[in-house]
Amino acid sequence: MRVVKEINHPICKVTIFNWNSKYLIKLEQGDIEQTFKIDEMDVLEEKDLDEVLNESFMKAAQKRFKEMHDALEGATEHLL
């Protein structure tokens, strides 16, 4: 697995990997992460991956992070 790029975005840490003929876009926020896979054949140049991380995409990711944090908190509250 090769790291293509790392970005410290205000919402989360973004790491783009190249692995197994795919680009993996991993978003991390604390203990929660989201990973998206894009086939290499769908991307002309690696720099085009930056366009995926547009404002709309990142806002949707932030919403999912909140939902994921809430779900994990609800599922583990009885453990405390």
Secondary structure, DSSP 8 states (H G I E B T S, - for coil): -EEEEEEE-SS-EEEEEEETTEEEEEEEETTEEEEEEEEGGG-SSGGGGGGGG-HHHHHHHHHHHHHHHHHHHHHHGGG-
